[in-house]
Amino acid sequence: MPRYYMFNKPKGCVTAKRDSLNKTVMDYFPVGEREALHPSGRLDKDTEGFLIVTDDGMLTHRLMQPKAHVAKTYFFYAIGVLTEEKIRAIGEGVLMKGRDVPALPAQIRLLSEGVITDIADHLSEEKRDRLLKFPSQKIFSGEITIVEGKNHQVKRMLRAIDCCVVYLKRTQIGGVKLDEALASGEYRELTAEELRGLMSA
């Protein structure tokens, strides 16, 4: 029987089966299971949150093929200000650096506003040392849902509207939300209902 796991990826590990320099997401799974399993899709080293780990290559193909346009939702903190004009730009599709065509339209919403010191606990050690030198920098939290998966997609889309993502966590894939009871680095099997939700995404 195929296996399907919801994994809450910590920051600081890479989405790969093996890596000679960095800890990988597979290091959180029992040694005897690692060879058969693989991460479905990827999250950047410093991005946290919902990652599917499975031995079902068909599901991975289904979720990853560009034409599928499977929605993925992220929570983020970013330096800058999110105006109505910028929200409209994201909704219409922004032109990211290095691309000739705009990104597909995405949904973004503002959750809160503050200054960089408000989120010190969410910053990596490297970012904390650098960013807290400017304690009055304006930041905001938000949620964005995208339907394509280019490298550094969310960060590049926010950069296109003059905002800089400093914390990023995937919270949902298709209609399936990350289980809030899962601590960072923990995983559990997907329920039958969750699996149906992914299969129909």
Backbone as JSON Lines, residues from 0, in Angstrom:
{"i":0,"aa":"M","n":[0.83,-1.2,0.0],"ca":[0.0,0.0,0.0],"c":[0.87,1.26,0.0]}
{"i":1,"aa":"P","n":[0.55,2.21,-0.87],"ca":[1.3,3.47,-0.87],"c":[1.19,4.18,0.49]}
{"i":2,"aa":"R","n":[2.2,4.94,0.81],"ca":[2.22,5.68,2.07],"c":[2.2,7.18,1.78]}
{"i":3,"aa":"Y","n":[1.45,7.91,2.6],"ca":[1.3,9.35,2.4],"c":[1.41,10.04,3.77]}
{"i":4,"aa":"Y","n":[2.39,10.93,3.88],"ca":[2.61,11.61,5.15],"c":[2.51,13.13,4.99]}
{"i":5,"aa":"M","n":[1.91,13.76,6.0],"ca":[1.95,15.21,6.15],"c":[3.12,15.51,7.07]}
{"i":6,"aa":"F","n":[4.08,16.29,6.58],"ca":[5.29,16.61,7.34],"c":[5.35,18.11,7.56]}
{"i":7,"aa":"N","n":[5.61,18.52,8.8],"ca":[5.77,19.94,9.12],"c":[7.26,20.26,9.07]}
{"i":8,"aa":"K","n":[7.71,20.72,7.91],"ca":[9.14,20.95,7.67],"c":[9.69,22.09,8.53]}
{"i":9,"aa":"P","n":[10.78,21.85,9.23],"ca":[11.45,22.95,9.94],"c":[12.32,23.75,8.97]}
{"i":10,"aa":"K","n":[12.65,24.97,9.33],"ca":[13.63,25.7,8.52],"c":[15.01,25.15,8.84]}
{"i":11,"aa":"G","n":[15.92,25.29,7.88],"ca":[17.29,24.84,8.1],"c":[17.61,23.49,7.5]}
{"i":12,"aa":"C","n":[16.6,22.79,6.96],"ca":[16.88,21.52,6.27],"c":[16.44,21.65,4.82]}
{"i":13,"aa":"V","n":[17.05,20.85,3.96],"ca":[16.76,20.97,2.53],"c":[15.77,19.88,2.11]}
{"i":14,"aa":"T","n":[14.99,20.2,1.07],"ca":[14.02,19.25,0.55],"c":[14.71,18.37,-0.49]}
{"i":15,"aa":"A","n":[15.28,17.29,0.01],"ca":[16.01,16.36,-0.86],"c":[16.07,15.01,-0.16]}
{"i":16,"aa":"K","n":[16.33,13.96,-0.94],"ca":[16.46,12.63,-0.33],"c":[17.79,12.51,0.42]}
{"i":17,"aa":"R","n":[18.82,13.17,-0.13],"ca":[20.13,13.14,0.53],"c":[20.92,14.38,0.13]}
{"i":18,"aa":"D","n":[21.8,14.8,0.99],"ca":[22.64,15.98,0.72],"c":[23.92,15.83,1.53]}
{"i":19,"aa":"S","n":[25.06,16.06,0.89],"ca":[26.34,15.85,1.56],"c":[26.68,16.95,2.56]}
{"i":20,"aa":"L","n":[26.0,18.1,2.48],"ca":[26.34,19.23,3.34],"c":[25.26,19.57,4.36]}
{"i":21,"aa":"N","n":[23.99,19.32,4.01],"ca":[22.9,19.79,4.86],"c":[22.02,18.65,5.34]}
{"i":22,"aa":"K","n":[21.36,18.88,6.46],"ca":[20.33,17.96,6.93],"c":[19.18,18.01,5.94]}
{"i":23,"aa":"T","n":[18.57,16.87,5.65],"ca":[17.46,16.84,4.71],"c":[16.15,16.52,5.43]}
{"i":24,"aa":"V","n":[15.04,16.73,4.73],"ca":[13.74,16.4,5.31],"c":[13.62,14.91,5.58]}
{"i":25,"aa":"M","n":[14.33,14.09,4.81],"ca":[14.24,12.65,4.99],"c":[14.94,12.18,6.27]}
{"i":26,"aa":"D","n":[15.82,12.99,6.81],"ca":[16.5,12.63,8.06],"c":[15.54,12.57,9.24]}
{"i":27,"aa":"Y","n":[14.32,13.08,9.07],"ca":[13.33,13.05,10.14],"c":[12.52,11.75,10.12]}
{"i":28,"aa":"F","n":[12.75,10.91,9.12],"ca":[12.04,9.65,8.98],"c":[12.94,8.48,9.36]}
{"i":29,"aa":"P","n":[12.35,7.36,9.79],"ca":[13.17,6.2,10.17],"c":[14.08,5.76,9.01]}
{"i":30,"aa":"V","n":[15.27,5.32,9.36],"ca":[16.26,4.94,8.36],"c":[15.71,3.9,7.39]}
{"i":31,"aa":"G","n":[14.97,2.94,7.9],"ca":[14.47,1.87,7.05],"c":[13.42,2.3,6.04]}
{"i":32,"aa":"E","n":[12.83,3.51,6.23],"ca":[11.78,3.98,5.32],"c":[12.28,5.0,4.3]}
{"i":33,"aa":"R","n":[13.44,5.57,4.54],"ca":[13.89,6.71,3.74],"c":[14.07,6.4,2.26]}
{"i":34,"aa":"E","n":[14.55,5.21,1.95],"ca":[14.88,4.91,0.57],"c":[13.64,4.87,-0.31]}
{"i":35,"aa":"A","n":[12.54,4.36,0.22],"ca":[11.32,4.24,-0.59],"c":[10.55,5.55,-0.69]}
{"i":36,"aa":"L","n":[10.68,6.41,0.31],"ca":[9.91,7.65,0.35],"c":[10.64,8.79,-0.36]}
{"i":37,"aa":"H","n":[9.88,9.79,-0.76],"ca":[10.48,11.0,-1.33],"c":[9.57,12.19,-1.02]}
{"i":38,"aa":"P","n":[10.14,13.4,-0.94],"ca":[9.32,14.59,-0.77],"c":[8.61,14.93,-2.07]}
{"i":39,"aa":"S","n":[7.34,15.27,-1.95],"ca":[6.55,15.65,-3.13],"c":[6.59,17.17,-3.25]}
{"i":40,"aa":"G","n":[7.33,17.65,-4.23],"ca":[7.54,19.09,-4.33],"c":[8.71,19.5,-3.45]}
{"i":41,"aa":"R","n":[8.82,20.81,-3.23],"ca":[9.95,21.27,-2.43],"c":[9.6,22.55,-1.69]}
{"i":42,"aa":"L","n":[10.34,22.79,-0.63],"ca":[10.31,24.06,0.09],"c":[11.76,24.5,0.25]}
{"i":43,"aa":"D","n":[12.0,25.8,0.17],"ca":[13.35,26.32,0.34],"c":[13.91,25.95,1.72]}
{"i":44,"aa":"K","n":[15.2,26.01,1.86],"ca":[15.86,25.65,3.11],"c":[15.32,26.44,4.29]}
{"i":45,"aa":"D","n":[15.06,27.74,4.08],"ca":[14.6,28.57,5.19],"c":[13.07,28.69,5.27]}
{"i":46,"aa":"T","n":[12.35,27.89,4.47],"ca":[10.89,27.91,4.5],"c":[10.37,26.73,5.32]}
{"i":47,"aa":"E","n":[9.36,26.99,6.13],"ca":[8.77,25.97,6.99],"c":[7.45,25.48,6.41]}
{"i":48,"aa":"G","n":[6.9,24.44,7.06],"ca":[5.51,24.11,6.82],"c":[5.23,22.84,6.07]}
{"i":49,"aa":"F","n":[4.05,22.8,5.46],"ca":[3.42,21.61,4.9],"c":[4.17,21.05,3.7]}
{"i":50,"aa":"L","n":[4.66,19.83,3.88],"ca":[5.32,19.1,2.8],"c":[4.77,17.69,2.81]}
{"i":51,"aa":"I","n":[4.45,17.18,1.64],"ca":[3.98,15.8,1.53],"c":[5.17,14.89,1.26]}
{"i":52,"aa":"V","n":[5.26,13.81,2.02],"ca":[6.29,12.8,1.81],"c":[5.58,11.49,1.5]}
{"i":53,"aa":"T","n":[5.96,10.85,0.42],"ca":[5.21,9.69,-0.06],"c":[6.11,8.74,-0.85]}
{"i":54,"aa":"D","n":[5.56,7.57,-1.18],"ca":[6.24,6.68,-2.12],"c":[5.41,6.54,-3.4]}
{"i":55,"aa":"D","n":[4.44,7.41,-3.56],"ca":[3.53,7.38,-4.71],"c":[3.97,8.41,-5.75]}
{"i":56,"aa":"G","n":[4.68,7.94,-6.76],"ca":[5.17,8.86,-7.79],"c":[4.06,9.48,-8.61]}
{"i":57,"aa":"M","n":[2.94,8.78,-8.74],"ca":[1.82,9.32,-9.52],"c":[1.21,10.54,-8.84]}
{"i":58,"aa":"L","n":[1.09,10.49,-7.5],"ca":[0.56,11.65,-6.78],"c":[1.51,12.83,-6.92]}
{"i":59,"aa":"T","n":[2.79,12.57,-6.78],"ca":[3.78,13.64,-6.92],"c":[3.68,14.28,-8.29]}
{"i":60,"aa":"H","n":[3.58,13.46,-9.33],"ca":[3.45,13.99,-10.69],"c":[2.19,14.82,-10.83]}
{"i":61,"aa":"R","n":[1.11,14.33,-10.25],"ca":[-0.18,15.03,-10.34],"c":[-0.1,16.42,-9.69]}
{"i":62,"aa":"L","n":[0.54,16.49,-8.52],"ca":[0.62,17.75,-7.79],"c":[1.64,18.71,-8.39]}
{"i":63,"aa":"M","n":[2.66,18.17,-9.07],"ca":[3.76,19.0,-9.52],"c":[3.65,19.43,-10.98]}
{"i":64,"aa":"Q","n":[2.84,18.77,-11.8],"ca":[2.81,19.15,-13.21],"c":[2.28,20.58,-13.34]}
{"i":65,"aa":"P","n":[2.94,21.41,-14.13],"ca":[2.59,22.83,-14.24],"c":[1.12,23.08,-14.6]}
{"i":66,"aa":"K","n":[0.54,22.22,-15.44],"ca":[-0.83,22.45,-15.89],"c":[-1.86,22.18,-14.79]}
{"i":67,"aa":"A","n":[-1.44,21.52,-13.72],"ca":[-2.39,21.18,-12.66],"c":[-2.86,22.4,-11.89]}
{"i":68,"aa":"H","n":[-1.98,23.4,-11.73],"ca":[-2.32,24.63,-11.02],"c":[-2.91,24.35,-9.64]}
{"i":69,"aa":"V","n":[-2.24,23.45,-8.89],"ca":[-2.69,23.13,-7.54],"c":[-2.39,24.32,-6.63]}
{"i":70,"aa":"A","n":[-3.41,24.8,-5.93],"ca":[-3.25,25.98,-5.07],"c":[-2.42,25.63,-3.83]}
{"i":71,"aa":"K","n":[-1.52,26.52,-3.47],"ca":[-0.72,26.37,-2.25],"c":[-0.76,27.71,-1.51]}
{"i":72,"aa":"T","n":[-1.04,27.64,-0.21],"ca":[-1.19,28.83,0.61],"c":[-0.04,28.95,1.59]}
{"i":73,"aa":"Y","n":[0.45,30.17,1.76],"ca":[1.58,30.45,2.63],"c":[1.25,31.6,3.59]}
{"i":74,"aa":"F","n":[1.75,31.48,4.8],"ca":[1.77,32.6,5.75],"c":[3.16,33.2,5.68]}
{"i":75,"aa":"F","n":[3.25,34.53,5.76],"ca":[4.57,35.16,5.66],"c":[4.64,36.45,6.47]}
{"i":76,"aa":"Y","n":[5.88,36.83,6.79],"ca":[6.2,38.17,7.27],"c":[7.08,38.81,6.22]}
{"i":77,"aa":"A","n":[6.86,40.08,5.95],"ca":[7.66,40.77,4.94],"c":[7.95,42.2,5.37]}
{"i":78,"aa":"I","n":[9.11,42.67,4.99],"ca":[9.46,44.08,5.2],"c":[8.78,44.89,4.11]}
{"i":79,"aa":"G","n":[8.17,46.0,4.49],"ca":[7.5,46.84,3.52],"c":[6.08,47.16,3.94]}
{"i":80,"aa":"V","n":[5.3,47.61,2.97],"ca":[3.9,47.97,3.22],"c":[3.06,47.35,2.11]}
{"i":81,"aa":"L","n":[1.95,46.73,2.47],"ca":[1.06,46.11,1.5],"c":[-0.13,47.03,1.28]}
{"i":82,"aa":"T","n":[-0.12,47.72,0.14],"ca":[-1.19,48.65,-0.18],"c":[-2.26,47.96,-1.04]}
{"i":83,"aa":"E","n":[-3.4,48.64,-1.2],"ca":[-4.46,48.11,-2.07],"c":[-3.95,47.98,-3.51]}
{"i":84,"aa":"E","n":[-3.11,48.91,-3.92],"ca":[-2.55,48.86,-5.28],"c":[-1.68,47.61,-5.46]}
{"i":85,"aa":"K","n":[-0.9,47.28,-4.43],"ca":[-0.04,46.1,-4.52],"c":[-0.87,44.81,-4.48]}
{"i":86,"aa":"I","n":[-1.94,44.81,-3.7],"ca":[-2.83,43.66,-3.65],"c":[-3.45,43.41,-5.02]}
{"i":87,"aa":"R","n":[-3.85,44.48,-5.7],"ca":[-4.41,44.36,-7.04],"c":[-3.36,43.83,-8.02]}
{"i":88,"aa":"A","n":[-2.13,44.31,-7.88],"ca":[-1.05,43.87,-8.78],"c":[-0.81,42.37,-8.66]}
{"i":89,"aa":"I","n":[-0.78,41.87,-7.43],"ca":[-0.62,40.42,-7.21],"c":[-1.8,39.67,-7.81]}
{"i":90,"aa":"G","n":[-3.0,40.24,-7.64],"ca":[-4.21,39.6,-8.14],"c":[-4.29,39.56,-9.66]}
{"i":91,"aa":"E","n":[-3.59,40.47,-10.3],"ca":[-3.6,40.52,-11.76],"c":[-2.42,39.74,-12.36]}
{"i":92,"aa":"G","n":[-1.38,39.54,-11.55],"ca":[-0.19,38.83,-12.03],"c":[0.99,39.77,-12.2]}
{"i":93,"aa":"V","n":[1.97,39.68,-11.32],"ca":[3.12,40.58,-11.38],"c":[4.24,39.98,-12.23]}
{"i":94,"aa":"L","n":[5.05,40.84,-12.77],"ca":[6.2,40.4,-13.55],"c":[7.39,40.24,-12.61]}
{"i":95,"aa":"M","n":[7.83,39.01,-12.42],"ca":[8.96,38.73,-11.54],"c":[10.27,38.9,-12.31]}
{"i":96,"aa":"K","n":[11.29,39.31,-11.6],"ca":[12.61,39.49,-12.21],"c":[13.07,38.18,-12.83]}
{"i":97,"aa":"G","n":[13.57,38.25,-14.06],"ca":[14.07,37.07,-14.74],"c":[13.04,36.34,-15.57]}
{"i":98,"aa":"R","n":[11.8,36.87,-15.62],"ca":[10.76,36.23,-16.43],"c":[10.24,37.21,-17.47]}
{"i":99,"aa":"D","n":[9.83,36.66,-18.6],"ca":[9.31,37.49,-19.69],"c":[7.79,37.64,-19.63]}
{"i":100,"aa":"V","n":[7.14,36.77,-18.88],"ca":[5.68,36.83,-18.75],"c":[5.33,36.95,-17.27]}
{"i":101,"aa":"P","n":[4.2,37.58,-16.96],"ca":[3.82,37.75,-15.55],"c":[3.51,36.42,-14.88]}
{"i":102,"aa":"A","n":[3.63,36.42,-13.56],"ca":[3.18,35.27,-12.79],"c":[1.67,35.14,-12.93]}
{"i":103,"aa":"L","n":[1.17,33.94,-12.73],"ca":[-0.27,33.77,-12.75],"c":[-0.9,34.54,-11.59]}
{"i":104,"aa":"P","n":[-2.11,35.02,-11.76],"ca":[-2.78,35.77,-10.69],"c":[-2.8,34.97,-9.39]}
{"i":105,"aa":"A","n":[-2.62,35.68,-8.27],"ca":[-2.61,35.05,-6.95],"c":[-3.48,35.88,-6.01]}
{"i":106,"aa":"Q","n":[-3.84,35.27,-4.91],"ca":[-4.63,35.97,-3.9],"c":[-3.74,36.3,-2.71]}
{"i":107,"aa":"I","n":[-3.78,37.53,-2.27],"ca":[-2.97,37.94,-1.12],"c":[-3.82,38.8,-0.2]}
{"i":108,"aa":"R","n":[-3.62,38.64,1.09],"ca":[-4.37,39.48,2.04],"c":[-3.48,39.87,3.21]}
{"i":109,"aa":"L","n":[-3.73,41.04,3.71],"ca":[-2.99,41.6,4.83],"c":[-3.59,41.07,6.13]}
{"i":110,"aa":"L","n":[-2.71,40.62,7.05],"ca":[-3.18,40.14,8.35],"c":[-2.87,41.11,9.47]}
{"i":111,"aa":"S","n":[-1.65,41.65,9.5],"ca":[-1.28,42.58,10.56],"c":[-0.11,43.44,10.11]}
{"i":112,"aa":"E","n":[0.13,44.51,10.84],"ca":[1.25,45.41,10.56],"c":[2.02,45.68,11.85]}
{"i":113,"aa":"G","n":[3.32,45.98,11.7],"ca":[4.14,46.25,12.87],"c":[5.53,46.68,12.47]}
{"i":114,"aa":"V","n":[6.5,46.4,13.36],"ca":[7.9,46.7,13.06],"c":[8.71,45.43,13.26]}
{"i":115,"aa":"I","n":[9.92,45.42,12.74],"ca":[10.73,44.22,12.67],"c":[10.97,43.57,14.03]}
{"i":116,"aa":"T","n":[11.06,44.36,15.1],"ca":[11.31,43.79,16.42],"c":[10.14,42.94,16.9]}
{"i":117,"aa":"D","n":[8.96,43.14,16.34],"ca":[7.79,42.36,16.74],"c":[7.93,40.89,16.37]}
{"i":118,"aa":"I","n":[8.75,40.59,15.38],"ca":[8.84,39.21,14.88],"c":[10.24,38.62,15.06]}
{"i":119,"aa":"A","n":[11.0,39.15,16.03],"ca":[12.38,38.7,16.23],"c":[12.47,37.18,16.4]}
{"i":120,"aa":"D","n":[11.49,36.59,17.07],"ca":[11.53,35.15,17.34],"c":[11.34,34.31,16.07]}
{"i":121,"aa":"H","n":[10.82,34.91,15.02],"ca":[10.58,34.17,13.78],"c":[11.76,34.27,12.8]}
{"i":122,"aa":"L","n":[12.75,35.06,13.14],"ca":[13.88,35.26,12.24],"c":[14.99,34.27,12.52]}
{"i":123,"aa":"S","n":[15.67,33.85,11.46],"ca":[16.85,33.02,11.65],"c":[17.94,33.85,12.32]}
{"i":124,"aa":"E","n":[18.93,33.18,12.88],"ca":[19.99,33.89,13.59],"c":[20.69,34.89,12.66]}
{"i":125,"aa":"E","n":[20.94,34.47,11.42],"ca":[21.61,35.34,10.46],"c":[20.77,36.57,10.14]}
{"i":126,"aa":"K","n":[19.47,36.36,9.92],"ca":[18.59,37.48,9.61],"c":[18.38,38.38,10.81]}
{"i":127,"aa":"R","n":[18.32,37.79,12.0],"ca":[18.1,38.57,13.21],"c":[19.23,39.57,13.43]}
{"i":128,"aa":"D","n":[20.44,39.1,13.3],"ca":[21.6,39.98,13.51],"c":[21.61,41.14,12.52]}
{"i":129,"aa":"R","n":[21.19,40.86,11.3],"ca":[21.23,41.88,10.26],"c":[20.04,42.84,10.34]}
{"i":130,"aa":"L","n":[18.85,42.32,10.52],"ca":[17.64,43.13,10.42],"c":[17.34,43.93,11.67]}
{"i":131,"aa":"L","n":[17.72,43.42,12.83],"ca":[17.39,44.14,14.06],"c":[18.27,45.37,14.29]}
{"i":132,"aa":"K","n":[19.21,45.58,13.38],"ca":[19.98,46.82,13.43],"c":[19.09,48.01,13.06]}
{"i":133,"aa":"F","n":[17.93,47.71,12.45],"ca":[16.99,48.75,12.04],"c":[15.63,48.44,12.68]}
{"i":134,"aa":"P","n":[15.51,48.66,14.0],"ca":[14.34,48.2,14.76],"c":[13.02,48.83,14.36]}
{"i":135,"aa":"S","n":[13.04,49.96,13.67],"ca":[11.78,50.62,13.3],"c":[11.32,50.27,11.88]}
{"i":136,"aa":"Q","n":[12.0,49.3,11.23],"ca":[11.58,48.9,9.89],"c":[10.14,48.4,9.92]}
{"i":137,"aa":"K","n":[9.34,48.86,8.98],"ca":[7.95,48.42,8.91],"c":[7.86,47.01,8.34]}
{"i":138,"aa":"I","n":[7.04,46.19,8.98],"ca":[6.79,44.84,8.48],"c":[5.29,44.57,8.49]}
{"i":139,"aa":"F","n":[4.88,43.54,7.8],"ca":[3.48,43.11,7.86],"c":[3.42,41.61,7.73]}
{"i":140,"aa":"S","n":[2.36,41.03,8.23],"ca":[2.12,39.62,8.01],"c":[1.0,39.48,7.0]}
{"i":141,"aa":"G","n":[1.04,38.39,6.24],"ca":[0.03,38.2,5.21],"c":[-0.14,36.74,4.87]}
{"i":142,"aa":"E","n":[-1.07,36.5,4.0],"ca":[-1.33,35.15,3.49],"c":[-1.46,35.25,1.99]}
{"i":143,"aa":"I","n":[-0.82,34.34,1.28],"ca":[-0.86,34.37,-0.18],"c":[-1.12,32.96,-0.7]}
{"i":144,"aa":"T","n":[-1.96,32.87,-1.71],"ca":[-2.27,31.59,-2.35],"c":[-1.85,31.68,-3.81]}
{"i":145,"aa":"I","n":[-0.97,30.78,-4.22],"ca":[-0.45,30.77,-5.58],"c":[-0.84,29.46,-6.27]}
{"i":146,"aa":"V","n":[-0.8,29.47,-7.6],"ca":[-1.18,28.27,-8.35],"c":[-0.08,27.81,-9.31]}
{"i":147,"aa":"E","n":[1.12,28.33,-9.11],"ca":[2.28,27.82,-9.85],"c":[3.44,27.74,-8.88]}
{"i":148,"aa":"G","n":[4.49,27.04,-9.27],"ca":[5.55,26.76,-8.32],"c":[6.95,27.0,-8.85]}
{"i":149,"aa":"K","n":[7.2,28.2,-9.34],"ca":[8.56,28.54,-9.78],"c":[9.48,28.65,-8.57]}
{"i":150,"aa":"N","n":[10.79,28.56,-8.81],"ca":[11.74,28.7,-7.72],"c":[11.56,30.03,-6.99]}
{"i":151,"aa":"H","n":[11.49,29.95,-5.67],"ca":[11.34,31.15,-4.83],"c":[10.14,32.0,-5.24]}
{"i":152,"aa":"Q","n":[9.08,31.34,-5.66],"ca":[7.91,32.03,-6.23],"c":[7.37,33.15,-5.33]}
{"i":153,"aa":"V","n":[7.05,32.82,-4.09],"ca":[6.44,33.82,-3.2],"c":[7.41,34.97,-2.95]}
{"i":154,"aa":"K","n":[8.65,34.66,-2.68],"ca":[9.63,35.7,-2.4],"c":[9.8,36.63,-3.61]}
{"i":155,"aa":"R","n":[9.81,36.05,-4.8],"ca":[9.99,36.85,-6.01],"c":[8.76,37.7,-6.32]}
{"i":156,"aa":"M","n":[7.58,37.15,-6.06],"ca":[6.35,37.93,-6.28],"c":[6.29,39.12,-5.33]}
{"i":157,"aa":"L","n":[6.66,38.91,-4.07],"ca":[6.65,40.02,-3.11],"c":[7.73,41.04,-3.44]}
{"i":158,"aa":"R","n":[8.87,40.54,-3.93],"ca":[9.94,41.46,-4.31],"c":[9.49,42.35,-5.47]}
{"i":159,"aa":"A","n":[8.64,41.81,-6.33],"ca":[8.14,42.58,-7.48],"c":[7.25,43.75,-7.06]}
{"i":160,"aa":"I","n":[6.72,43.69,-5.83],"ca":[5.92,44.82,-5.31],"c":[6.68,45.54,-4.2]}
{"i":161,"aa":"D","n":[8.01,45.43,-4.24],"ca":[8.89,46.14,-3.31],"c":[8.7,45.74,-1.85]}
{"i":162,"aa":"C","n":[8.5,44.46,-1.62],"ca":[8.43,43.92,-0.27],"c":[9.42,42.75,-0.18]}
{"i":163,"aa":"C","n":[9.96,42.53,1.01],"ca":[10.99,41.49,1.18],"c":[10.53,40.48,2.23]}
{"i":164,"aa":"V","n":[10.31,39.24,1.8],"ca":[9.87,38.19,2.71],"c":[11.01,37.8,3.64]}
{"i":165,"aa":"V","n":[10.74,37.78,4.95],"ca":[11.75,37.39,5.93],"c":[11.36,36.13,6.7]}
{"i":166,"aa":"Y","n":[10.12,35.68,6.52],"ca":[9.67,34.43,7.13],"c":[8.56,33.87,6.26]}
{"i":167,"aa":"L","n":[8.63,32.54,6.0],"ca":[7.66,31.94,5.09],"c":[7.3,30.53,5.57]}
{"i":168,"aa":"K","n":[6.0,30.25,5.59],"ca":[5.52,28.94,6.03],"c":[4.35,28.51,5.15]}
{"i":169,"aa":"R","n":[4.45,27.33,4.53],"ca":[3.33,26.81,3.75],"c":[2.31,26.21,4.72]}
{"i":170,"aa":"T","n":[1.06,26.61,4.54],"ca":[0.01,26.18,5.47],"c":[-1.06,25.31,4.82]}
{"i":171,"aa":"Q","n":[-1.08,25.25,3.49],"ca":[-2.15,24.5,2.84],"c":[-1.74,24.08,1.43]}
{"i":172,"aa":"I","n":[-2.14,22.87,1.03],"ca":[-1.98,22.39,-0.34],"c":[-3.34,21.94,-0.82]}
{"i":173,"aa":"G","n":[-3.8,22.51,-1.92],"ca":[-5.16,22.22,-2.37],"c":[-6.13,22.59,-1.26]}
{"i":174,"aa":"G","n":[-7.02,21.67,-0.93],"ca":[-7.97,21.93,0.15],"c":[-7.54,21.37,1.48]}
{"i":175,"aa":"V","n":[-6.28,20.92,1.59],"ca":[-5.79,20.27,2.82],"c":[-4.9,21.23,3.6]}
{"i":176,"aa":"K","n":[-5.26,21.47,4.85],"ca":[-4.49,22.38,5.7],"c":[-3.5,21.62,6.56]}
{"i":177,"aa":"L","n":[-2.39,22.27,6.87],"ca":[-1.4,21.71,7.78],"c":[-2.04,21.52,9.16]}
{"i":178,"aa":"D","n":[-1.87,20.34,9.73],"ca":[-2.38,20.04,11.06],"c":[-1.63,20.87,12.09]}
{"i":179,"aa":"E","n":[-2.34,21.75,12.79],"ca":[-1.69,22.64,13.76],"c":[-1.14,21.88,14.96]}
{"i":180,"aa":"A","n":[-1.57,20.63,15.13],"ca":[-1.06,19.84,16.25],"c":[0.32,19.25,15.96]}
{"i":181,"aa":"L","n":[0.75,19.32,14.7],"ca":[2.07,18.8,14.32],"c":[3.14,19.83,14.67]}
{"i":182,"aa":"A","n":[4.05,19.47,15.55],"ca":[5.17,20.36,15.86],"c":[6.15,20.35,14.69]}
{"i":183,"aa":"S","n":[7.0,21.34,14.65],"ca":[8.02,21.41,13.61],"c":[8.88,20.15,13.65]}
{"i":184,"aa":"G","n":[9.03,19.49,12.49],"ca":[9.82,18.26,12.42],"c":[9.01,17.0,12.63]}
{"i":185,"aa":"E","n":[7.72,17.15,12.91],"ca":[6.86,15.98,13.1],"c":[6.07,15.67,11.84]}
{"i":186,"aa":"Y","n":[5.58,14.44,11.76],"ca":[4.77,14.03,10.61],"c":[3.7,13.04,11.07]}
{"i":187,"aa":"R","n":[2.7,12.87,10.24],"ca":[1.67,11.86,10.47],"c":[1.12,11.42,9.12]}
{"i":188,"aa":"E","n":[0.42,10.29,9.11],"ca":[-0.19,9.83,7.88],"c":[-1.36,10.75,7.49]}
{"i":189,"aa":"L","n":[-1.54,10.94,6.21],"ca":[-2.71,11.67,5.74],"c":[-3.96,10.82,5.98]}
{"i":190,"aa":"T","n":[-5.06,11.48,6.33],"ca":[-6.32,10.76,6.46],"c":[-6.87,10.46,5.08]}
{"i":191,"aa":"A","n":[-7.83,9.55,5.02],"ca":[-8.46,9.21,3.74],"c":[-9.12,10.44,3.12]}
{"i":192,"aa":"E","n":[-9.73,11.28,3.96],"ca":[-10.38,12.49,3.45],"c":[-9.36,13.47,2.89]}
{"i":193,"aa":"E","n":[-8.23,13.62,3.58],"ca":[-7.18,14.51,3.1],"c":[-6.61,14.01,1.78]}
{"i":194,"aa":"L","n":[-6.41,12.71,1.69],"ca":[-5.86,12.14,0.46],"c":[-6.81,12.36,-0.7]}
{"i":195,"aa":"R","n":[-8.12,12.19,-0.46],"ca":[-9.1,12.46,-1.52],"c":[-9.04,13.92,-1.95]}
{"i":196,"aa":"G","n":[-8.83,14.8,-0.96],"ca":[-8.73,16.23,-1.29],"c":[-7.54,16.54,-2.17]}
{"i":197,"aa":"L","n":[-6.42,15.85,-1.93],"ca":[-5.23,16.06,-2.76],"c":[-5.42,15.45,-4.16]}
{"i":198,"aa":"M","n":[-6.02,14.29,-4.22],"ca":[-6.21,13.62,-5.48],"c":[-7.13,14.43,-6.41]}
{"i":199,"aa":"S","n":[-8.05,15.19,-5.81],"ca":[-8.99,15.97,-6.61],"c":[-8.55,17.41,-6.8]}
{"i":200,"aa":"A","n":[-7.38,17.76,-6.24],"ca":[-6.91,19.16,-6.33],"c":[-6.6,19.54,-7.77]}
